[in-house]
Amino acid sequence: MFRKPSLITFITAGDPNPKATLDFMLALDGYADVIELGIPFSDPMADGETIQRANVRALKAGTKVKDVFEIVRRFREHSNTPVVLMTYYNPVYRMGVERFVREAKESGANGMIIVDLPLEESREYLKICNEHGMGTVFLAAPNTPDDRLKAIDEASSLFVYLISLYGTTGAREKIPETAFKLLRRAKRVCRKPLAVGFGVSSSDHVAALIEEGADGVVVGSALVKIIEEFGWEATDELVKKVKELRKGLTGGND
């Protein structure tokens, strides 16, 4: 499912409402190689203020896990673009790991990221994902040692998500040197595709990471900020932004 280089776009499901999310996904579909869809959660500890507010808006709109699955199911009526669900472990645990993975797969999701599930405690989850053909993605930070990076690579069936910095999500003016150091190190250790996220917000950022050897880049807060500003009328601005971001993959030729 992973084309190289890939633009992975993130939005929060249900922000500002589930119908708008489907419209946004269909708009992104023409430009994104993978769509990462966040399941709203009350305590998104890995996310900065922009995505935190998106979670609040989605929860106030009444968005439930079942609504996210329905959004994916309806998206599948129009597109085969890979969809990766991003969530925290609490919603998975409450529903039951087997049921959550099964229903997510049946809805049409290709993979999952559980941000706060430690690798050491993921054995049951990995077994269930393997049984249902659900792709897995684990995260690695700038201070992740090589032996753990290798284990993360082995547990990730789709790609390894490299966190560019110490801290939470959020657009930054420039990509920190920690991102490039981690990427260079991961290329020596990992065999799976490598996608870099957290802080990526411009075509220059995308181009720099691809030039350094990233197989993909993840852009979230820059898109979520547009939704925050324009609400359900954000479609045209989202398209404008992803067109700009995509130029970083192609040197301006796309």
URLINVEN-V36951 format. One record per helix or strand of 3 or more residues. SS is the DSSP state (a for helix, b for strand). FROM is the first residue (numbers start at 0). TO is the last residue. If there is no record, write none. Layout:
[[SS:FROM:TO] [SS:FROM:TO]]
This chain:
[[b:5:11] [a:17:27] [b:33:37] [a:48:59] [a:64:74] [b:81:86] [a:88:94] [a:96:106] [b:110:113] [a:118:120] [a:122:131] [b:134:139] [a:145:154] [b:158:162] [a:176:188] [b:192:196] [a:202:211] [b:215:218] [a:220:232] [a:234:249]]
